[in-house]
Amino acid sequence: MTIRFCKKCKTLMKPQEKDGEVFLKCSKCGFESKADLTSSEKIKPEEELGTGVADKGNIFATYKSKCKKCEHVGAEINDLGVQYSDEDNLFLIKCGKCGHSERIGDAS
């Protein structure tokens, strides 16, 4: 199948399947036309967004530090760097379970 554009608004048309037939539909104006498919071409279903690594918790929480809020052992370290040349680096420790953050490395 070749790429087709809408005759009305010139937007890219996406293939969709309804009642066993494949057709092209414009996502902007809704114009539909029948798709020309060869027997070797198939439409792949779109992947759902929001699934994957995000469901497995914080994979970067490998630093062994006890959270002051929930007492979970495991934190992520973020280096915020320096803002002026005469300062020390500033680090944030973020809990891998509850997300509580605390600053370390500053003099104040």
N, C-alpha and C positions, 0 to 999 in steps of 0.2 A: 504494500500500500504506500502510496506517495503522500507527501504532506499536502494538505489542502487548506485553503484560506476561504473565509466566508465571502460570498459574493456581495453581501450587503455592507458589512462594516470592515472587511479585510482583516479580521482577527483569525488566529490559528484555530482550526476546528479540531476537537478531540473525539476520538472514537468511543462509542458507547454501545452496549448490547441491551436490547429490549426484545423480549419474546423470541429469543433465538436468532434474531436478525441483528446485524451490525450496521450502524449508521454513524454519521459524523454530525456533531452538534456544536454550534458556536456558543461559547460560554458568555459572550457579551450580549448578543441580541437574541439568541435562542433559535436561529435558523438551522434546519436539519436537512441533510441529504443522505442518500444511500451510499454506503462505502463499497468500493471495489476491492475485494480481498482475493488473493490467490489462496490455494489450498495449504501452502506452507506457512502462511502468516497467521499468527494468533495474537489476540489482545491480552496483554499482561494486566492483572489487577493492580490498582494503585496501592502502594503501601500506606498503612496508617501511620500518622505522625504521633510522636509522643511515647513510643514504646522502644525498648532496647536497654541501653546501658543505664539510663536514668532510673530504672526500676531496681537496680542492684545496690542502691545506697551510695555512699560516698566512697568511691574506689581510691581516692587520694588520701584518705585518712589512715595513714600508716605510721605516723609519729606517735610514740607511746607517751601520752599525756592524759592526766585525769581531769575530766571536765568538772568545773566548780558548780555547775547547775544540775547535771544529771548523773555525775560520777562515772560516765562512760570512759573507758580507756581506748583511745584512738582519736587522733586529730590530724587535720590538714594544716600545713604551714604555708603561709603566703608572705613573701618578702615584698614590702612596699617600697623598699629602697630608701634613698636619702632625698630630702628636699633641698637642703643646703649642704655645702661641702664640709662644714664643721660639725655635722650631726652624725650620730650613729645610725645604722640601719634600723628600720622599724619592721617588726614581724607581727603577723596576726596568726593566732592559733584558733582554728575553727573546729568545733566538735563534730565528729563524724556521725553522731546520732541526732542530736537536737539542733545543731547549727550555731550554738552559742559561741561568740568570738571574744577573745581577749587579746590585748596588746602586750607584747614583751619587747624588751630591747630599748625602751626609751628611759631617759633619766628622770622623768617626772612621775 
